[in-house]
Amino acid sequence: MNEIVLVHAAWHGAWSWERVRPLLEGAGRVVLTPTLAGSGERAAELSPAVTLEQHIDDVEAEIVSGGRRDVILVGHSYGGMVISGVAERAPDRLAALVYVDAFYPSDGESALDQLPAAFQGIIRQIAEEAGDGWRLPPNDDFLDLYGVNDPDLRSWIRPRLTDWSLNCMTAPLHAPSRRAAAISRSYLLADAEGYPLRAAFGPISEKAEADGCRLHRFNTGHELMLEAPQQLADILLGTVV
């Protein structure tokens, strides 16, 4: 059976897959949840030198060094940038790509490039006013943007969010050969009414679907792996084998 590698979002860590991982492992799958440099338990590594390319390197190495093949590679939000980069470098190792309310970049496009101007402005303002020009510290407004309305879930997520780097958000993807296009792809869209980031990821999902991705809709906000873990697990378990 296919192994599954879950790549988390900006400001997040491997903890974000805590509700999905046991469902996948309970079905007999091998699951990896790497923590990206500068995030989660690796937060102390964050600096302006942490890059998208480093994150791609790390996830590629996780797959290649383990001799893994036929991997289902999953990326949430910023994780979509990472899995797209891995697909460009090691397409022969992958059976499927799954974008979870994620960025879906073209060659030369950054995460920030894919956001509406208003959201780009918010990100740059945070770095300028609260992050020495490069850090992006999270605040309670993030939970509003993510559409997290449940008080208990908000209380669980908030202390786990860690600072992020503007440089990772502005770094372009290098994928001139578009090798991801030859891999089976799915896009999981958070589609709850009133979810603020739907304005950003809705158009991205349309681009992905037009590019050949299978589209699945979730009645959740951005943290769909925490709000609807069983639905997400069922889709992943039904992907490829």
C-alpha positions in Angstrom: 0.0 0.0 0.0 1.1 3.6 -0.6 2.9 5.4 2.1 1.6 8.9 3.0 3.7 11.9 3.7 1.8 14.9 5.3 3.4 18.4 4.9 2.0 21.0 7.2 1.2 24.7 6.6 3.1 27.9 7.5 2.8 28.8 11.3 1.9 25.1 11.9 3.8 21.9 12.6 3.4 18.1 12.5 0.9 18.6 15.3 -1.7 19.7 12.8 -2.0 16.1 11.5 -2.7 14.7 15.0 -6.3 13.8 14.3 -5.7 12.4 10.9 -2.6 10.3 11.4 -4.1 7.7 13.7 -7.0 7.1 11.3 -4.5 6.4 8.5 -2.2 4.2 10.6 -5.3 2.4 11.9 -6.0 1.5 8.3 -2.5 0.0 7.9 -0.7 2.9 6.2 2.8 4.1 7.0 2.5 7.8 7.7 5.2 10.5 7.9 4.7 14.0 9.2 7.9 15.9 8.8 8.3 19.2 10.6 9.6 22.0 8.4 12.6 24.0 9.5 11.6 26.9 11.7 8.2 25.4 12.6 6.8 23.6 15.6 9.4 21.9 17.6 12.0 23.3 15.2 10.9 26.9 15.8 14.3 27.8 17.2 15.7 27.3 13.7 13.7 30.1 12.2 15.7 32.9 10.6 15.7 34.9 7.4 17.9 32.2 5.9 15.2 29.5 6.1 13.9 29.1 2.5 11.2 27.3 0.5 14.1 25.4 -1.2 15.3 24.1 2.2 11.8 22.8 2.9 11.6 21.1 -0.5 15.1 19.6 0.1 14.0 18.3 3.5 10.8 16.6 2.3 12.5 15.2 -0.8 15.3 13.8 1.4 12.7 12.2 3.7 11.3 10.3 0.7 14.5 9.5 -1.2 16.7 8.5 1.8 14.1 6.1 2.9 13.9 4.5 -0.5 10.2 5.4 -0.6 8.2 5.0 -3.8 4.5 5.3 -4.8 4.1 8.0 -2.1 0.9 10.0 -1.6 2.3 13.4 -0.9 -0.1 15.8 0.9 0.4 19.5 1.5 -1.8 21.8 3.6 -1.7 25.6 2.6 2.0 26.6 2.2 2.6 22.8 2.1 1.3 23.0 -1.5 4.4 25.0 -2.4 6.6 22.3 -0.9 4.9 19.3 -2.5 4.9 21.0 -5.9 8.7 21.4 -5.6 9.2 17.8 -4.6 7.1 16.7 -7.6 9.4 18.6 -9.9 12.5 16.9 -8.5 11.4 13.4 -7.7 8.2 12.6 -9.7 9.2 8.9 -10.0 8.8 8.6 -6.3 5.2 9.8 -6.2 1.9 8.2 -6.8 -0.3 11.2 -6.1 -0.3 14.8 -4.9 -3.1 16.1 -2.6 -3.5 19.8 -2.1 -5.3 20.6 1.2 -6.8 24.1 0.9 -3.3 24.8 -0.5 -1.3 27.0 -2.8 -1.1 25.5 -6.3 1.9 27.4 -7.9 3.0 27.7 -11.4 6.7 27.9 -12.3 8.1 31.2 -10.9 5.1 31.9 -8.6 5.4 32.4 -4.9 2.8 31.8 -2.2 2.3 35.5 -1.8 1.7 35.9 -5.5 -1.4 33.7 -5.3 -3.1 35.7 -2.6 -5.4 38.6 -3.3 -3.8 42.1 -2.8 -5.6 42.6 0.5 -4.1 39.5 2.0 -0.7 40.3 0.6 -0.9 43.6 2.3 -1.8 42.0 5.7 1.2 39.7 5.5 3.6 42.4 4.6 2.2 44.7 7.3 2.7 42.0 10.0 6.4 41.6 9.0 6.9 45.4 9.0 5.2 46.2 12.2 5.7 43.2 14.4 8.5 41.1 12.8 11.6 43.2 12.1 10.8 43.2 8.4 11.0 39.5 8.0 9.2 37.5 10.8 5.5 36.8 10.7 4.3 36.3 14.3 0.8 34.8 14.5 -2.0 36.4 16.4 -5.7 35.7 17.2 -6.7 37.3 13.9 -5.2 34.2 12.2 -7.8 32.0 13.7 -10.5 34.3 12.4 -9.0 34.2 8.9 -8.8 30.4 9.2 -12.5 30.3 10.0 -11.9 28.5 13.3 -15.1 29.3 15.3 -15.1 26.5 17.9 -13.7 28.0 21.2 -12.1 24.7 22.3 -10.3 24.3 18.9 -9.2 27.9 18.9 -7.7 27.4 22.4 -5.9 24.2 21.2 -4.5 25.7 18.0 -3.4 29.2 19.2 -0.5 28.2 21.5 0.9 25.8 18.9 1.2 28.4 16.1 4.8 29.6 15.7 6.4 32.5 13.9 7.0 32.2 10.1 9.3 33.9 7.6 8.2 36.4 5.0 11.0 35.1 2.8 9.3 31.7 2.5 6.1 33.4 1.4 7.9 35.5 -1.3 10.1 32.7 -2.7 9.1 31.5 -6.1 8.7 27.9 -7.0 11.2 26.6 -9.6 9.3 24.0 -11.7 10.0 24.7 -15.4 9.4 21.1 -16.5 5.9 20.9 -14.8 6.5 17.3 -13.8 3.6 17.5 -11.4 1.2 17.5 -14.3 2.0 13.8 -15.0 1.0 12.8 -11.4 -2.5 12.1 -10.1 -3.6 15.2 -8.3 -6.5 16.2 -6.0 -7.5 19.5 -4.4 -9.4 19.6 -1.2 -11.2 22.9 -0.8 -12.4 24.3 2.5 -15.8 25.7 1.5 -17.7 26.7 4.7 -20.0 29.7 4.4 -18.3 32.8 5.8 -14.8 31.3 5.8 -12.6 34.4 5.0 -9.7 32.7 3.2 -12.2 31.1 0.8 -11.7 34.3 -1.2 -8.1 33.3 -1.7 -8.2 29.5 -2.0 -11.5 29.3 -4.0 -9.8 30.8 -7.1 -6.7 28.6 -6.5 -9.0 25.5 -6.5 -10.5 26.6 -9.8 -7.1 26.9 -11.3 -6.2 23.4 -9.9 -9.4 21.8 -11.2 -8.8 23.3 -14.7 -5.3 21.8 -14.5 -6.6 18.3 -14.0 -7.0 18.1 -10.2 -10.0 16.2 -8.8 -11.9 18.6 -6.6 -13.3 17.7 -3.2 -15.2 20.2 -1.0 -15.3 20.4 2.8 -17.8 22.2 4.9 -15.0 23.6 7.1 -12.5 26.4 7.4 -8.8 26.2 6.6 -8.0 23.7 9.4 -10.0 20.9 7.7 -7.6 18.2 8.9 -8.7 19.2 12.5 -12.3 19.9 11.7 -13.1 16.9 9.5 -10.3 14.4 10.0 -12.4 11.4 9.0 -13.5 12.9 5.7 -9.9 13.8 4.9 -8.6 10.3 5.9 -11.3 8.6 3.8 -10.1 10.6 0.7 -6.5 9.8 1.4 -7.2 6.1 1.9 -9.1 6.0 -1.3 -6.3 7.6 -3.3 -4.4 5.2 -5.6 -4.3 2.0 -3.5 
